[in-house]
Amino acid sequence: MREILDLSEINWITDSLLPEPQDKEWRDGKYKFGHVIPQGFGSYCKILHSLYVDLDIKDETRTWNDVKIDVNDSEYKSLMARDVVYKINFNGRRIRLAQLAAQNNIPFTHQVLDSLYRGQWPVRLVGATEGEMDSETAHHLARVFSHFTSDNKYYFGYPDWEKGLRILEGDLTDGLITIDAKKYVPGNTLYWWATDKSWCVAVYGDSESSLCGASPDLINAVLADQNLECFKIDVNEKFS
């Protein structure tokens, strides 16, 4: 992994996004996938990040409504210390969102997280923090992309708290670079893209999923991967 000093490498992404919406458009629900992922690809999909069951929590009925939200509370501190990206303070196994949808009798769509539990989120279910890509998703995406990327090289761009925009070059054989959401400026978007611009992945800062634009063949390969839960989308759909 090396740092790319020419920050103009990311300009093609920002130049290909829909114009930033005004506040009223936010309120009217007009924010689209194309505000986050570049236009111009042949196909797009939304990738749901992995969700895990915390095996150290036996009570399946306890929800966040039962937790005392206090930074000095021992249970709260323990729950907030769980890190599924780097598997720190966490003992868990993955559970499929398709399985949770079936258990809760709701449709399994790319909006499944909006329908699950309606504010009664179980404490024992935990995923990556909003704005993070979990390491399992990153691993499987890299493996798929490697079949469509001749040199395995890609760039990763993110807004560092101290240094501003940073661009790193990675190799797909090492997986996609992941980063703790606390290490970048919140409310921004992370981008991974092939050096030849043949594919791009975006994680919006308040999202628990990724967006991918690429050729139809690559997107079909992502959709077909049994390790991923993802849905084909239209870049002009409302962001959700």
N, C-alpha and C positions, 0 to 999 in steps of 0.2 A: 504494500500500500504506500502510495506517495502523494504528496500534496501538489495540486495543479495551481500554479500561480496566475495563469491567464483566466480570470473570472468571466471573461466574455464567452467561455465555453457553455455557459448556461443560458445565454441570451436567446438562443433559438426556442427555448421552452417559454420564457416570458413573452416573447414576440408572438407565440402561437396560441396563447390563452385568450379566451373571450375577455373583452374589456372589463375591468374591475367594476362590479355592480355598485350602484348607489345604495344608501341606507334604506330607501323606500323599497328597492328591489329585494333587499334582504327580507324585509318585513312581509313583502308580498310573495315570498317563496320562489323568486325567480333566479336564485343562484343555481347554476347548472354544473354538471360534471366538467364541462369545457372551461369553467373558470379555474379549475384545479389541474386538469390533465390537458396537454397540448392537443389541439385539433390537427387533423390531417392524416391520422393513421387509418389503416383499412378496417380495423376492428378494435373493440374495447371490452374490458370486463372489470367487475368489482370483486375483490378478493376479501373474504371475511377472515379476520385474524383469529388465531387459535384461542380456544377457551379451555380452561382446565378446572378440574375438581381438586380442591385442597384436601388431601387425604388425612391431614391432621385435624380436620374439623368433622366431627361425627354427626352433629345435629344438622339434618337436612332442612329443617323448618326455620332455622334462624335466618333473619334477613337484616339488611342494613338499618331497617327501622328499629331493630332491637339493640343496636349498638350505640353506646354513648360516644358522641362525636366530641372528643376532648383530647387534645394532643398530649395530655398528661395521663390519660387513661391507658392502663397496660394492654387491655385487649385491643383498643384502637391502634396503639402504636405497633403492636404485633401484626395486625392485619395490614396496616399501611406499609410495613417493611417487606411484604412479599414482593418478589421480583421474578416474574415468569420469563423475562427476556434472558437473564443471565442465571436463572435458577438459584437465586440467593434467598435464604430464609423461606424456601418453598419446597414442599413435597407434594407433587400432584401428578395427575394423569389427564391427558386430553379427553374432552368430551365433544362429540360432534354437535354442531348447531342444528343439523338436520334431525338428530335424535331428540334434542330439547324441543324443537318445533313439534315433532310428532307427539311427545309426552304432554305437551300443552295444547294440543289440538289447534295449532295455528299454521297458516301456510308457510312453507319454507321458501322465502323469497330473499332478495338482497336487502330487504328492510326488516328481516326477522328480529334483529336486536331491538327495534322500535316496538315490537309486539310482545316480547318476552317479559313476563312478570310485572309489567306496569308499575314500576316504582317499588316493588317488593323483591328486590334483587337478593338472592341467597348469598350469604356470607361465604359459603364454601365454593362458590363459582368465581373464578378470577381469570382475567385476561391481561394482556399488555395494557399499559396506561394509554389513554387517548394520545394519539400522535406518535406512538411507537409501533414498530413492526416486531412481532415476536420472532425469536431465532428459528423456530420450526418452520414458519411460513417463509422466512428469508432463505432458509436452506433449500426448501423444495422449489421455490421460484428460481433460484440460481441454477439448480439442476436442469430445469426446463429450458431456461434461457441459454444455457451452454450449448444446446443442440442447434441454436439459431444464431450464435454469435461466433464468428470465425476465429477471433483472437482471444475470446473470453474476457476482454477488457471492458470496463464500464466506469462511469463517473458517479460520484455520490455528492450531492450538494446540500448544505444545511447552514442555517444562520447561527453561528457561534455567539455565545453571550459576550465574549470579550473581543474576538477578532472579526466579527461580522461574518459575511458570507465566506464559507470555505468549500472548496471542491477537492475531493480525494479520488484517486484512481484505485480501483480494486480489480481483483481477478475472480471470475465466477467459480473457479475451482476452490476458492476459499469461502464461498457463499457471499451473500449480500451483506454489506456493512450495516450493522444495527447500532442505534444510539439511544441512550436514556433520554426521555423527554425532558428531564430536568436540565440537560446539558445544552439545550438550544432555546432560542427565544420563542416563547409560546405564541400560538395563533398563526404560525407560519407553516409552510409546506416543505416536506422533505422530498427530494427527487433522486432517483437512480436512473441512469440512461446509458444505453450502449454508445460507445465512442463513435459509431457510425450512424447514430440516431435512429436505429431500426426499431427500438423499443424504449419505452419510458414507463416508470412506476412512480406514483405519487402517494404520499400519506399526508393528508391534511391534518393540521395540528389538533383539531378537536374531533378527530375521527377514529373509529376502531376498525377501520378497513383500509385497503389500498385500492388504487385505481391503476389500470394498466392499459396502455395503448401500444399496438404493434400490428404486424401483418395478420390477416385472418388465420394463417396456418399456425403462427405462434400462439395466438389467443385460443384457438381450438385445442392446442396442446395443453395450455394452462387449464382450460375448462375440463379436459379429459383426465387430468392428474387426480388420482383418488386420494391423495394426501391433502388436497386443497378443497376448500368450499368456496365456489365462486360462481358468478352469474354474468352473462353477456349483458352489456348496457349500450345505450346510445349516448354519445358525448353531449347531446343536447337535452338529455333528460334532466329533471330537477335534481340537484344534489341532495342525497339522503343517505 
